[in-house]
Amino acid sequence: MIDSTLQVVHDNIHHRQSIGHLVEPAPTAEQLELAFQAALTAPDHHRLKPTRFIVIAGKERAVFGDLLAQAVADLGEMDIVQIDRVRQHPFRAPLLVLALTQFQDHPKVPYFEQTLSSGAAIQNFLLSMQAQGFSTMWRSGAVVESGLLKRALGINEHDLISAIIYVGTAVKAIAPRSAIDSQAYVSIWQGDSL
């Protein structure tokens, strides 16, 4: 028999799905803080805290949309329709949260570990938003490779824009995810089989 608290935690994990169209309400500052606190407990070798978050809300979404349009144009996109489509992306949700991975040189913590730490922080953030009744979409795309965008966000060329997270309230419920047969992905190692 699974403890009820454990069941709630597992239900939250199993029910989290990406939702593409989000509306108001967005989380409050207090709700976001709760999610950021959860994010920052992610596994983090030597506590380097490589993940930074930037919140974009309200009219600032239009400014960010203009920046995204400039970034895709800088990457070589010439189709005006496509550039304008990217400019509208921030309006898919009432609030965006950027997750940046700022690498720190450390003799015992390679960049790949810092990348994984950021991924874990993002997942904790998504799960906290889900537990608080909000929906999210973790996006990236070619635009996250833009040097122009990275400079505008104050990070180095080798750093990562690890996520553009769309946050808000789902317009409608989506079908639950199908059960996953873990046996296809899990094996028991037998040391004598080498």
Secondary structure, 3 states (H helix, E strand, C coil): CCCHHHHHHHHHHHHCCECCCEECCCCCHHHHHHHHHHHCCCCCHHHCCCEEEEEEECCHHHHHHHHHHHHHHHCCCCCHHHHHHHHHHHHHCCEEEEEEECCCCCCCCCHHHHHHHHHHHHHHHHHHHHHCCCEEEEECCHHHHCHHHHHHCCCCCCCEEEEEEEEEEECCCCCCCCCCCHHHCCCCCCHHHC
